[in-house]
Amino acid sequence: MRRVVTNALGVGAAAAFLILGGSQTAQAATGDLVINGQHYQNPSGCYPVNGSASIQNDTDARVTVHPDPGCTGPETGWISPGGGGTLMPVYGVKVP
């Protein structure tokens, strides 16, 4: 009987771990992203632009650029943390 109770407690603890804290959630990049003069603090997600973009990446994450405003197509380039530049054609800027 003792073994059955121990196994049941082990399964319950594992389930509680998965429900309460076992999964990781996505977090925004830390810092500032500037796209065409617009500042975004701790950005996350996709930012649509109109064909060209002046980007300054002062975050701790690599930013990718895409040929579509929904950032669903393949990345066509990236800007490393601390980097910047003017890129075209760009229709989407994505921050993980």
C-alpha positions as YAML, in Angstrom:
chain: A
units: angstrom
residues:
- id: 1
  name: MET
  ca: [0.00, 0.00, 0.00]
- id: 2
  name: ARG
  ca: [2.85, 2.36, 0.77]
- id: 3
  name: ARG
  ca: [4.27, 1.98, -2.76]
- id: 4
  name: VAL
  ca: [0.92, 2.90, -4.38]
- id: 5
  name: VAL
  ca: [0.68, 6.08, -2.28]
- id: 6
  name: THR
  ca: [4.28, 7.07, -3.12]
- id: 7
  name: ASN
  ca: [3.70, 6.59, -6.87]
- id: 8
  name: ALA
  ca: [0.47, 8.57, -6.71]
- id: 9
  name: LEU
  ca: [2.24, 11.44, -4.92]
- id: 10
  name: GLY
  ca: [5.03, 11.42, -7.50]
- id: 11
  name: VAL
  ca: [2.55, 11.67, -10.39]
- id: 12
  name: GLY
  ca: [0.67, 14.46, -8.61]
- id: 13
  name: ALA
  ca: [3.87, 16.43, -8.01]
- id: 14
  name: ALA
  ca: [4.88, 16.09, -11.66]
- id: 15
  name: ALA
  ca: [1.47, 17.31, -12.82]
- id: 16
  name: ALA
  ca: [1.62, 20.30, -10.45]
- id: 17
  name: PHE
  ca: [5.10, 21.19, -11.77]
- id: 18
  name: LEU
  ca: [3.86, 21.20, -15.36]
- id: 19
  name: ILE
  ca: [0.75, 23.21, -14.55]
- id: 20
  name: LEU
  ca: [2.31, 25.76, -12.19]
- id: 21
  name: GLY
  ca: [5.76, 26.39, -13.54]
- id: 22
  name: GLY
  ca: [7.18, 23.79, -15.82]
- id: 23
  name: SER
  ca: [6.66, 25.68, -19.03]
- id: 24
  name: GLN
  ca: [8.53, 28.74, -20.20]
- id: 25
  name: THR
  ca: [6.70, 31.76, -21.57]
- id: 26
  name: ALA
  ca: [7.92, 34.09, -24.29]
- id: 27
  name: GLN
  ca: [9.38, 37.35, -23.07]
- id: 28
  name: ALA
  ca: [9.93, 40.63, -24.83]
- id: 29
  name: ALA
  ca: [13.42, 41.75, -25.71]
- id: 30
  name: THR
  ca: [14.90, 44.13, -23.17]
- id: 31
  name: GLY
  ca: [15.82, 47.60, -24.40]
- id: 32
  name: ASP
  ca: [14.68, 49.94, -27.16]
- id: 33
  name: LEU
  ca: [13.96, 49.33, -30.82]
- id: 34
  name: VAL
  ca: [13.65, 52.37, -33.10]
- id: 35
  name: ILE
  ca: [11.92, 51.91, -36.47]
- id: 36
  name: ASN
  ca: [11.65, 54.99, -38.67]
- id: 37
  name: GLY
  ca: [11.91, 57.26, -35.61]
- id: 38
  name: GLN
  ca: [9.26, 55.39, -33.59]
- id: 39
  name: HIS
  ca: [10.58, 54.06, -30.26]
- id: 40
  name: TYR
  ca: [9.42, 50.72, -28.86]
- id: 41
  name: GLN
  ca: [10.49, 49.84, -25.32]
- id: 42
  name: ASN
  ca: [10.95, 46.12, -24.59]
- id: 43
  name: PRO
  ca: [9.50, 45.16, -28.00]
- id: 44
  name: SER
  ca: [7.99, 41.83, -28.93]
- id: 45
  name: GLY
  ca: [6.31, 40.53, -32.08]
- id: 46
  name: CYS
  ca: [6.02, 41.87, -35.61]
- id: 47
  name: TYR
  ca: [6.08, 45.53, -36.66]
- id: 48
  name: PRO
  ca: [4.85, 46.29, -40.20]
- id: 49
  name: VAL
  ca: [6.69, 48.96, -42.24]
- id: 50
  name: ASN
  ca: [6.14, 50.45, -45.69]
- id: 51
  name: GLY
  ca: [8.99, 49.26, -47.88]
- id: 52
  name: SER
  ca: [12.03, 50.80, -46.22]
- id: 53
  name: ALA
  ca: [13.06, 51.02, -42.61]
- id: 54
  name: SER
  ca: [15.64, 52.89, -40.63]
- id: 55
  name: ILE
  ca: [16.22, 50.55, -37.69]
- id: 56
  name: GLN
  ca: [18.29, 50.96, -34.52]
- id: 57
  name: ASN
  ca: [18.34, 47.82, -32.38]
- id: 58
  name: ASP
  ca: [19.26, 48.73, -28.81]
- id: 59
  name: THR
  ca: [17.76, 45.52, -27.41]
- id: 60
  name: ASP
  ca: [19.37, 42.31, -26.20]
- id: 61
  name: ALA
  ca: [17.85, 40.29, -29.08]
- id: 62
  name: ARG
  ca: [18.54, 39.84, -32.78]
- id: 63
  name: VAL
  ca: [15.84, 41.51, -34.89]
- id: 64
  name: THR
  ca: [14.86, 39.97, -38.23]
- id: 65
  name: VAL
  ca: [13.45, 41.70, -41.32]
- id: 66
  name: HIS
  ca: [10.87, 40.15, -43.63]
- id: 67
  name: PRO
  ca: [9.42, 40.77, -47.10]
- id: 68
  name: ASP
  ca: [5.84, 40.81, -45.76]
- id: 69
  name: PRO
  ca: [4.10, 42.95, -43.10]
- id: 70
  name: GLY
  ca: [2.99, 39.88, -41.12]
- id: 71
  name: CYS
  ca: [6.56, 38.56, -40.69]
- id: 72
  name: THR
  ca: [5.40, 35.16, -41.92]
- id: 73
  name: GLY
  ca: [7.74, 34.85, -44.90]
- id: 74
  name: PRO
  ca: [11.40, 33.95, -44.76]
- id: 75
  name: GLU
  ca: [13.72, 36.41, -43.09]
- id: 76
  name: THR
  ca: [15.71, 38.47, -45.56]
- id: 77
  name: GLY
  ca: [18.15, 39.90, -43.04]
- id: 78
  name: TRP
  ca: [18.75, 40.75, -39.42]
- id: 79
  name: ILE
  ca: [20.17, 43.38, -37.13]
- id: 80
  name: SER
  ca: [22.22, 42.27, -34.16]
- id: 81
  name: PRO
  ca: [21.87, 43.87, -30.72]
- id: 82
  name: GLY
  ca: [23.47, 47.33, -30.79]
- id: 83
  name: GLY
  ca: [23.34, 47.49, -34.58]
- id: 84
  name: GLY
  ca: [21.36, 49.57, -36.99]
- id: 85
  name: GLY
  ca: [20.87, 50.64, -40.57]
- id: 86
  name: THR
  ca: [18.47, 51.58, -43.31]
- id: 87
  name: LEU
  ca: [17.09, 48.59, -45.17]
- id: 88
  name: MET
  ca: [14.85, 48.10, -48.20]
- id: 89
  name: PRO
  ca: [12.70, 46.42, -49.24]
- id: 90
  name: VAL
  ca: [11.38, 45.65, -45.78]
- id: 91
  name: TYR
  ca: [7.73, 45.18, -44.89]
- id: 92
  name: GLY
  ca: [8.02, 43.52, -41.48]
- id: 93
  name: VAL
  ca: [10.42, 43.74, -38.53]
- id: 94
  name: LYS
  ca: [10.23, 40.91, -36.00]
- id: 95
  name: VAL
  ca: [11.48, 40.72, -32.44]
- id: 96
  name: PRO
  ca: [11.44, 37.28, -30.82]
...
